[in-house]
Each structure stands twice: as C-alpha cells, then as structure tokens.
C-alpha cells in the first residue's frame, strides 16, 4: 500500500478501515464503468466508524496529474456511502474532465480525505487570517455573497505559502487575488487523508 498520512491528529481510522474505504472507492468506480452509477455498499459489512456521517473528498490522479476531485463539506450520510458516491462522481461527474474510460483505470491513484467539522475563523483583516492559518494542517473554506470555495489541507503541498494559498483560493471562488471585504467569511477544518494506486489495491 502507498504511505498514508493524516492531518487530523493521530488518525481516527485504522489501516484496515482505510484499506476498506479505498477498496470501496475503487469498487464504486468499477461499478460505474459497467453500470453508470455508484456502488451501493451494505453498511452492515463496515465497522461502526465507517457508518458514521462524515464529509469527504475523493481525488483521482493519473500519471501524477489531477484526474478528478469531488467531495462535500457537510456530513450528510454514512462515510462508506459518501466515499462510494464521491469516488463515482470524481471519475464520471467532475465537469473539468471527460468521464473516466476503462483504459485509464490501471494507471489511476485514489486519495480519500475525511473532513473534520469546520470551525469559523472570525478575522478582521487578511493579515490576521494569514497569521493564524496552519500550513499543511488547515483546510480553508471561503464564502462571500453566494460564492464558496475550499482547498483541502493537501493543497499546501503545491502552495506552501499562506499568501499564495489564500490568493489561489480567492481565484477559485471567482474573486481577484487582492480582493478583501468585510463580507468574506472563513472556516477551517482538518482532515484525515490516505491513498493508494489501483495497482496497489489490486495486489493487496
């Protein structure tokens, strides 16, 4: 298995539970290739921790490049169902990419990020926000007048400087990188992230 990392303490999920979620994500993608819809796991087959409502993102990479990423910021259903749904959506419903083809599957890598509940960040200035952000730890949600965007904690790997992280998040929300107003709202969250390639999952 590929190394698994956590940005939420020591991690809520055991290695066995992580493998179960990754295997479920892959099974849902394979089910989508054949049936055009996500897999419907039997929750009785999963540990209690995987049946609790949690928000999650599933990210797909192929040859090191992003191939799809879909998730939610609110916990609306059991984690196992969430992973199955978001894995299917990342493969077939991300509007930035064409639907995944069967020939791409062997080269795919899957990452799952299970989100902690977000907490508000009441800040009066951009400088204050930049001063309290924790690179490598915080996921960040930006909201203003119906616009909303988020970066997972893993995005710090590409944007390690807080000012760059925030500027790119503003652009993702459709705002100018220099934009600031009193109507902007921020929330941060931690996540537990882990992943593996399809080849590793099939060999496990």
N, C-alpha and C positions, 0 to 999 in steps of 0.2 A: 504494500500500500504506500501511497505517497505520504510524506510528512503532513501531519495535521496540526493546525495551530488554532489557538483560541485568543480572543481579545476580551473575554468575559471571565476574569478570574482564572481558576484552575480548570474550568470547564464543567458544564452540567451533565455532559453525555459521555458515557464510556466508549472505549474503542469499538466495542461490539455494537452499541447503539448508533455510532457514527457510520459504521460499515452498513448497518441495516438501512439507514436513510440514503446513503449513496447508492446502494443496490436498488432501492425503491425508485430513486430518481432515474436511474438508467432503465429500469423495467418500464417506467411510465413513458420514456422516450421511445423505447422499442414498441410499446403498445400503440403509441401514436403513429409510428411509421406504418403499422399494419391496419389500425382501426380508425385513425383520425381523431382520437380522443384520449385523454389521460387514463392511466390505470386507476382502478378503484380498489385500494388495499383493504383487506379485512383488518380492522383495528384490533381485533382480538389476538392477532398474530404479533402485536408490537407491545413493547414494555410500556408501563404506565407513563413514563416521562415523554414518550413519543405520541401519546394520546392527549396530552395537554394542549390547549390552544396556544399557539405561538406564531408570530410573524416570521417570515423567512424569505430569503432571496436565493435563487438558483442561477449560477453563472456558468456559461459554457465557453470553453476556449478550444481552438483548433490551430495547431502549429504555432502556439503562443499568442494568437490573435483572438480578440473577443469574437464569439460566435452567437451570443445571445445572453440576455440577463433580464429576468423578470422576478418581481417579488412584491411584497406588501409591507406596509409599515404598522398595520394594526393586526392584532391576533383575532382572527375570525373563525378558525376551525382547528381541529386537532393537527398537530405538527406533521404527522405522517400524510394526511390528506393534503396539507399545504405543500409539502415537498413534491408529492405526485403531481399536483396541479401546476406548480410553478416550473417544474422541470419540463413538462409538456409545453407550457407557454413559452419558456425560453427557447425551446427548439423550434417551435412552429408558429408562434404568435408575436415575436419581437418585431415591431414594424421596421426596424433598421436593417433587417436581414431577410433573405428569402427563407422559406421553410426548409428545415434540415432534410437532406437527402440521405438515403440508406448508405451510400458510398462514403459519406463523411463520418459515419459513426465510429469506425475503428480508430480514427485519429483524434477523437474528442477527449477532453478532460472536463470533469464536473467539479464545481465548488458549491457548497451549501453554507449560507450564513444564517444562523438563527439569531434573531434580534431580541435584545432586552427591551422592556418598555421604555419609550423615550421620556426624557425629562426636560422641562422648559429651561431655557437659558435666558433669563431676563438681563439684557445688556443695554447700555445707553449709548455705546459707540462701537465702531468697528475695532478700534484699538483694544477696547475691553474684551470683545469677543475673541480676537486673536490671542490675547493674553491668557485666556482660560481654556482654549482648545488643547487637547492632548493628542499630539501626532501619534499615529499608529494605534490609538485606542478608541477615539470618538468617531462614530458615525454622526453625520450632521444633516438635519432637515431645515430647509429654508422655506418660509411661506410669506407671501405678500399678495393681497388683492386677488385671490384665486389661483395664483401661481404657486407651485410647490415642486421642490426637487430635493433629492437626497444623494449623498455619497456614502457608501459603506466604508467602514474602517480600512478595508483593503486598498482603497484608493490612495491612502497615504503612501503606498509603495511607489506610485507614479508621481505624486505631488507632495513631497515631504515637508515643504514649507507652508505654514498655516496661511500666509497671504495668498499663495498660489492656489491652495486647496479651496479657499473661500472664493477667489476670483472665478475659478472654473465652475464652482457650484452656482454662482450667480448666472453665469452664461448658460448653464444647463437649464436654469429656471426662466431663461429668456430675458435676463436683465444685463445691463452693462457691467463690466468687471469693476468699475469705480462706483457703482450705484450704492447709495445708502439712504435709508429713510427711517423715520420713527415707526412706520407701519410694518417693518420687517420683523418676523418672528423666527426664533431659532429653537430647535430642540436637539439634544444629543442622545445617543444610545450606544451601548456596547453590543458586541456580537460574538458568538462562538462560531468560528469558521473552520471548515475542513474540506478536503477534496481528494480526488484520485482520478487517474485516467481510466478510460474504458478498458484498456488492456490490463491494467492492474486489477480492476474489479472482476473482469472475466477470469483472471488467473487465481483469484482469492479462493 
